[in-house]
């Protein structure tokens, strides 16, 4: 169990200390559940009045909110960003592995950096290179000639196929598969002929990938994930996709093959994106978006019909099915009105 004096946290977070700096902080919690000894944060001004009921020993907040709180505080410009840094300091998550388990199977040709940890029953095949401080969780499989950079962590049961590259400081959650075959087939008179997928998956630095996500290897060229990309759980990234630096992909997104997504994009959960096209930088696709055409201008894009009562939805669906007919009738009326006016 860790313990920090509030004064120590203020220095680490570059925050202004308000109140007793000798208060001991042993954990972090939400405003609603925090108790004595814990610290919380206020990032939503709408919740300022709730501070009177908060039992935390200290609160991370802005100078403006201080008038609503009688206790100790860390004063910052952006409480939510500071909360993220604070959570890193107070993180109690155990490492995916410690030391090298006796049951791990490591090929003699694999190159292991210093301070490597490999969990029970993990398999490291020939030609693999692991950078310094890599942590490979229990039951992981790392295929031939794959390279994993320094300080990267793979949680339990991650599979990385052959010839893949994962950069430094990456985090891959359990059940993810990197480098499986893309969906490549040719049709010969109704019979599907498999096309071997000869490309790689190349992942940059500081990338985080959620649980049970699949990133397929390229058919000929590589599938590429840029630096600083974050990908949520249960996403499908198809072969030859390219995702630009610092783009965020929420859970359940499906990307078809040969898609290029720019930098600093936000892809909402459960969105479906067509392949063989480009999305430019700084595009936001809201949740459940269906992207069927290229996007060439930055901005926020949405699609789909919001949830309605079933009776209302059925009427809406019926109208949608008659849009083409309605459009033709509207054009005919426009022609008649134009003829009358002339």
N, C-alpha and C positions, 0 to 999 in steps of 0.2 A: 504494500500500500504506500502511495506517495503522499507527501505533504509539502505544501509551499506556503510561505508567508505571502500575504497579499502584496507586500512591498516588492518581493522578488518577481511576482507575476507582472507587476506594473513595469518593471525594468525590461523584462523579456518581451513584453507586448508594446513597449514604447507608449504607455498610457499614463495619464495624469492620475496620481493617487488622491482620492478623497476619503478622509477618515483614517482609521487605525490600520497602519501598515503591518502590524504584528499579528493580525488575524490569520489563523491557519486555515488553509483551503485544502480539502482532501478529495474534492470531486466537483463535477459540473452537472447541472440538471436544468430542466425547464423551469420557468417562473412558477408554474402551478405546483410542481412536485418538489422543488428545492427545499432543503432543510438546513439547519445550522451546520456550518462546516463546508457547505457547498456554495459555488458561485453560479450565477445565471446571467442572462443578457436580455436587453430590451432593444429590439430593432424595429418594432412596429409601434408607432406613436399612439395608435388606437388602444394599446394595452397599458398606457401610462397610469391610468387610474387603478389598475390591478396591483400596482406596486405596494399599495397599503396592506395587501393581504399576503405579500411575498415573505417567506421565512428564510430566504437565503442569507448567508453572511455577507455577501457582496454582490453587486450587480455591475455588469459592463453596460455603459450607456453614454449618451451624448451629454454635453453640458446643458443643453436645453431641457433635458428630462430630469435633471438632478433635483429640481424643485418638488418633484413628486415622490422623492425617496429620502428617508431619514437616516439610512445606514451608510456603510462604507461602499465605495464605488471606484471603478476604473473608468476614467473619462476618455473617450476616443471619438473620432469623427465617424467611423463606420463600425457599429457594434457587431453586425453580422460577420464581417470579415475578421474582426478581432476574435469573435467566438470560434471561427474556424481554426485560427492559430492556437487559441487557448485549448481547444479540444485535442489538438496534436500534442501539446505539452502534457495534458492530463489523460492521454490515451492509455487504457489498460489492456488493449487487444494483445493476446500472446502472439509470438512469432509462429509462422506456419511450420517451422521445424527448427531444431537446435542440434548442432553438431551433425555428424554423418551417421545415420542409422546403420546398424549391422546388416539389416535386411535389404538395404538399398543395393541395386545392381548397377555398377558403374563400369563401363568399358575402359580398358587400360589406355586406350588412345585419347580419351576425353581429357581436355585441359581445364583444370579447376583453378580458379584464382584463390586469393587468400581469404580466410574466414568464411568459407562456404558451409552452408547447412543443407542437408538433404534428408528428407523424412523417410519413414519406413515404407518399404516396397516400391519406392520410386525407381524408375529405370532411366539411365542416362546412356544413350547409345554412342557408337563410335564417331569420332571426329567432332563431338560437341565441345563448345567452348563456353565456360561459365565465368563471368567477370567477378571481381572482388565483391564479397559480401552478398552474393546471391543466396536466396533462400528458396529451395524447391520443396514443396509440401509433400506429405505422404501420398503415395499412389500416383504421383505425376509420371508422365511419359514424355521424354525429350528425345526427338528423333535424330537420326544421323546428320552430322554436319550443321546442326542448328547452333546459332550463337546467341547467347543471352547476356546482356550488359550488366555492368556493376550496379549493385544495390537493388536489383529487380527481385520481386517476390512473386512466386506462384503458390497459390493456396492448393489445398488437397485436390487430387484427381483432375488436374489440368493436363490436357494433351496438346503437345506441340509437335507437329509432324516434322519431317526432314527438311533441311536446307532453309529453315526460316530464320529471321533475324528479329530479335526483340532488343530495344535500346536500353539505356541506363534509367534507373529510378522508376521502373514500371511496376504496376501492381495488377495481377490477373487473378480474378476470383474463381472459386471452385466450379468445376464442370465445364469450363470453357474449352473450346476446341479451336486451335489455330493451325491452319495449313491443310485442312481436309480438302478433298477434291472438289472443285467447282462443278456446277451442273452442266457438263459439256458432252453433247451427244450429236451424232449425225444420223439422219433417218434414211434407211435403205429399204424402200418398198414396205414400210411399216415396221421394220426391225430397227431398234435403237443400237447404234454402234458407238461404243464409248470412245471419247477422245481423251487420252492421257493428259493430265494437267501438269505442265512442266515448269510453270512459274513458281514464285515463292510468295510468302507473306513477309513484308518488311514493315516493322513497327518502330516508330521513332522513340525519342526520349520522353520521360515524364508522362507516359500514357497509362490510363487506368481502364480496365475492361471488367465488366460485371460478370456475374455468375451465369453459366449456361449460354453464353454467347458463342456464335460460330463465325469465324472469319476464314473464308475459303481461299486457297492458293490460286494464283493466276493460271490461265490456260497456257499462255506463252510468256507474256510480260508479268510483272509482279502485281499483287494486291498491296497497296501502300496505305499505311495509317500514319499521319503526320505527328509532329511533336505536340505534346500537351493535349492530345485528344482524350476525351472521356466518353466511354460507351457503357451504357447501362446493361441490365440483365436481359437475357433472352432475345438478343438482337441477331439478325442474319445479315452478314456482310458478304456479298457474292464475289465471284472471281473477277479480278482485274479492277475492282473498285479502288478509287483514290479518295481519301478523306483528308482535307487540308488541316493545317496546324490549328490547334485550340478550338476545334469544333466539338460540340456536345451532342450526343445522341441518346435520347431517353429510351426507356424500356420498350421492348416488343417491336422495334422498328425493323422493317424488311427492306433491304436494298437489293435490287436486281443488278446483274452484272454490267461491267464496263461503265459504271457511273462515276463521275467526278464531282465531288462536293468541295466547295471552296473553304477558305479559312474563316474562323470565327463565326461559323453557322450554328444555329440551334435547331435541332430536329425533334419535334414533339413526339411523345409516346404513341405507339401503335400506328405510326405513319407508314405508308407504302410508297416507295419511290421507284419509278421506272428506270431501266438501264439504258446504256448507250446514249447518254446525254450529260450535260453539265449544269451545275448549280453554282452561281457565282459566290463571291465572298459576302459575308455579313447578311445572310438570309436566315430568317426565322420561319420554320414551318410549324404551325400550331398542331396540337395533338390530333391524331387520326387523319392527318392530311393525306390526300392521294395526289401525288405529284406525277403527272403523266407527260409533261412537256418541260423543256429547259427553262431555267430561271436566269435571266440576264441582268436584272436590276436588284440591288439590295432592298430589303424590306421585309414585311411580315405577310405571310401567305397562309390562307386557310381554305378548307373545303369540307364538304359533308353537311348533312342536315342534323341540327341538334335534336336531342331526344324530345319526343312529344308523346302525349297520350295516344294509345293505339288507334282510336277512332280518328283523331286529327291526322296522325301519320298516314293512315290509309288514304285519306282524302288528298293529302299532299302527294303521295306516291302516284295516285291516279292522275292528278294534274300533270305531274312530271312526264308520265307516259304519253300525254297528249300535247306536249310542248311543240313538237314538229307541226302537228295539225293546226294548233293555235297560231304558230308563226306564219304559216301560209295564209290563213284567214286574215291576219293582221296586215300582211303585205297587200292582199287584194283590196282591203278597205282603204289603205293608204293610197293606192292607185286611183280608186274611185274618188276619194277626196281631192286628190291632185287634179284629176280631170274636171271636177266640178269647179274648183277654184280658178282654173284657167279658162 
